Amino acid sequence: MKKIYFIIAVLAIIASSCQKEADSKVVDYMITGLADPYSIVYLDDNGNSVAETITPNGLSDKWIKSFSMDEGSPIYLYIKFTEDISSNMSFNMGVLINGKYYKQAKHFDKESSATGTLIFEVKRSGIVPFE
């Protein structure tokens, strides 16, 4: 019985020494190509949900938020807008990890008109990848 406890203790020590600490990465939430005001919700570096209304200065305006986040942290970016982007080639919504696209949208995911006004929505989510 003592041999079993010894083997379990040795395996536990080996397993704990093999675990790697999570690395930190730069996460950028980015939206470009909208001229009309829009609403966003995103998760910040503490995992808190943050809602904002953005009023861009024209199509060339870029909204961006940057955070340092650990691998395995949840990411989430949601946008709701009324501007029809079906012929807008400059619309881009993305989540970048260390400067490279992780999630991206060039078009809306969902369209609804429950209130009589067309509302477009895009949502991207995931976790900061382990590498």
DRENDO-1510 file (C-alpha; in Angstrom, 1 decimal, always signed):
<recs>
REC; n; res; u; v; w
REC; 1; MET; +0.0; +0.0; +0.0 .
REC; 2; LYS; +2.9; +2.4; +0.8 .
REC; 3; LYS; +4.3; +1.7; -2.7 .
REC; 4; ILE; +0.9; +2.9; -4.3 .
REC; 5; TYR; +1.0; +6.1; -2.2 .
REC; 6; PHE; +4.6; +6.7; -3.2 .
REC; 7; ILE; +3.8; +6.2; -6.9 .
REC; 8; ILE; +0.8; +8.5; -6.7 .
REC; 9; ALA; +3.0; +11.2; -5.0 .
REC; 10; VAL; +5.7; +10.9; -7.7 .
REC; 11; LEU; +3.1; +11.1; -10.5 .
REC; 12; ALA; +1.6; +14.2; -8.9 .
REC; 13; ILE; +5.0; +15.9; -8.6 .
REC; 14; ILE; +5.7; +15.1; -12.3 .
REC; 15; ALA; +2.3; +16.3; -13.5 .
REC; 16; SER; +2.6; +19.6; -11.5 .
REC; 17; SER; +6.1; +20.3; -12.9 .
REC; 18; CYS; +4.9; +19.8; -16.5 .
REC; 19; GLN; +2.2; +22.4; -16.3 .
REC; 20; LYS; +3.0; +25.6; -18.1 .
REC; 21; GLU; +2.0; +29.1; -17.0 .
REC; 22; ALA; -0.4; +30.9; -19.2 .
REC; 23; ASP; +1.3; +33.5; -21.4 .
REC; 24; SER; -0.1; +37.0; -21.9 .
REC; 25; LYS; -1.1; +38.2; -25.4 .
REC; 26; VAL; -2.2; +41.5; -26.8 .
REC; 27; VAL; -5.9; +41.3; -27.8 .
REC; 28; ASP; -7.3; +44.1; -30.0 .
REC; 29; TYR; -11.0; +44.6; -30.7 .
REC; 30; MET; -11.4; +46.6; -33.9 .
REC; 31; ILE; -14.3; +48.1; -36.0 .
REC; 32; THR; -13.9; +50.1; -39.1 .
REC; 33; GLY; -16.1; +51.3; -42.0 .
REC; 34; LEU; -19.2; +52.6; -40.3 .
REC; 35; ALA; -20.3; +56.2; -40.5 .
REC; 36; ASP; -23.5; +56.0; -38.3 .
REC; 37; PRO; -23.6; +55.5; -34.5 .
REC; 38; TYR; -23.5; +51.9; -33.3 .
REC; 39; SER; -23.7; +49.9; -30.1 .
REC; 40; ILE; -21.1; +47.5; -28.9 .
REC; 41; VAL; -20.5; +45.0; -26.1 .
REC; 42; TYR; -17.2; +43.4; -25.4 .
REC; 43; LEU; -15.3; +41.6; -22.6 .
REC; 44; ASP; -12.4; +43.5; -21.1 .
REC; 45; ASP; -9.2; +42.0; -19.7 .
REC; 46; ASN; -10.9; +41.3; -16.3 .
REC; 47; GLY; -13.8; +39.4; -18.0 .
REC; 48; ASN; -16.3; +42.2; -17.4 .
REC; 49; SER; -18.9; +43.0; -20.0 .
REC; 50; VAL; -18.6; +46.6; -21.2 .
REC; 51; ALA; -21.3; +48.3; -23.3 .
REC; 52; GLU; -20.7; +51.5; -25.3 .
REC; 53; THR; -22.3; +53.6; -28.0 .
REC; 54; ILE; -19.8; +54.7; -30.6 .
REC; 55; THR; -20.3; +57.8; -32.8 .
REC; 56; PRO; -17.7; +57.6; -35.6 .
REC; 57; ASN; -16.4; +60.6; -37.5 .
REC; 58; GLY; -17.0; +59.0; -40.9 .
REC; 59; LEU; -16.3; +55.8; -42.8 .
REC; 60; SER; -12.5; +56.1; -42.2 .
REC; 61; ASP; -12.9; +56.2; -38.4 .
REC; 62; LYS; -11.5; +53.2; -36.5 .
REC; 63; TRP; -12.7; +52.1; -33.1 .
REC; 64; ILE; -10.1; +49.9; -31.3 .
REC; 65; LYS; -9.6; +48.6; -27.7 .
REC; 66; SER; -6.5; +46.8; -26.7 .
REC; 67; PHE; -5.9; +44.6; -23.7 .
REC; 68; SER; -3.2; +42.3; -22.4 .
REC; 69; MET; -5.0; +39.0; -21.7 .
REC; 70; ASP; -3.8; +35.5; -20.6 .
REC; 71; GLU; -4.1; +32.5; -22.8 .
REC; 72; GLY; -7.5; +30.8; -22.2 .
REC; 73; SER; -9.2; +34.1; -21.3 .
REC; 74; PRO; -12.7; +34.6; -22.9 .
REC; 75; ILE; -13.0; +37.1; -25.7 .
REC; 76; TYR; -16.3; +38.6; -27.0 .
REC; 77; LEU; -17.2; +41.4; -29.3 .
REC; 78; TYR; -20.8; +42.2; -30.4 .
REC; 79; ILE; -22.0; +45.1; -32.5 .
REC; 80; LYS; -25.5; +46.3; -33.4 .
REC; 81; PHE; -26.1; +49.0; -36.0 .
REC; 82; THR; -28.7; +50.3; -38.5 .
REC; 83; GLU; -26.3; +51.2; -41.3 .
REC; 84; ASP; -26.8; +48.9; -44.3 .
REC; 85; ILE; -23.3; +47.6; -45.1 .
REC; 86; SER; -24.3; +45.2; -47.9 .
REC; 87; SER; -22.5; +47.3; -50.5 .
REC; 88; ASN; -19.9; +48.7; -48.1 .
REC; 89; MET; -16.5; +47.2; -48.8 .
REC; 90; SER; -14.8; +49.1; -46.0 .
REC; 91; PHE; -16.7; +47.5; -43.1 .
REC; 92; ASN; -14.5; +45.2; -40.9 .
REC; 93; MET; -14.9; +43.9; -37.4 .
REC; 94; GLY; -12.1; +41.9; -35.9 .
REC; 95; VAL; -10.5; +40.4; -32.9 .
REC; 96; LEU; -6.7; +40.4; -33.3 .
REC; 97; ILE; -4.3; +38.4; -31.2 .
REC; 98; ASN; -0.7; +39.8; -31.2 .
REC; 99; GLY; -1.6; +41.7; -34.3 .
REC; 100; LYS; -3.0; +38.8; -36.3 .
REC; 101; TYR; -6.7; +38.2; -37.1 .
REC; 102; TYR; -8.2; +35.6; -34.8 .
REC; 103; LYS; -11.9; +36.3; -35.6 .
REC; 104; GLN; -13.1; +38.6; -38.4 .
REC; 105; ALA; -16.4; +39.8; -40.1 .
REC; 106; LYS; -16.8; +41.6; -43.3 .
REC; 107; HIS; -20.6; +41.3; -43.3 .
REC; 108; PHE; -23.4; +41.1; -40.8 .
REC; 109; ASP; -24.5; +37.8; -39.2 .
REC; 110; LYS; -28.1; +38.7; -38.4 .
REC; 111; GLU; -30.7; +41.1; -39.7 .
REC; 112; SER; -34.0; +41.9; -38.0 .
REC; 113; SER; -36.8; +44.5; -38.3 .
REC; 114; ALA; -39.0; +44.0; -35.3 .
REC; 115; THR; -39.3; +47.7; -34.6 .
REC; 116; GLY; -39.7; +48.6; -38.3 .
REC; 117; THR; -36.1; +49.7; -38.6 .
REC; 118; LEU; -33.5; +47.3; -40.0 .
REC; 119; ILE; -31.0; +46.3; -37.3 .
REC; 120; PHE; -27.8; +44.4; -38.2 .
REC; 121; GLU; -25.8; +42.4; -35.7 .
REC; 122; VAL; -22.4; +40.8; -35.7 .
REC; 123; LYS; -20.9; +38.7; -32.9 .
REC; 124; ARG; -17.5; +37.1; -32.5 .
REC; 125; SER; -16.3; +35.1; -29.5 .
REC; 126; GLY; -13.8; +32.6; -28.4 .
REC; 127; ILE; -10.8; +32.3; -26.1 .
REC; 128; VAL; -7.3; +33.6; -26.3 .
REC; 129; PRO; -5.5; +30.6; -27.9 .
REC; 130; PHE; -2.8; +28.6; -26.2 .
REC; 131; GLU; +0.4; +28.5; -28.2 .
</recs>
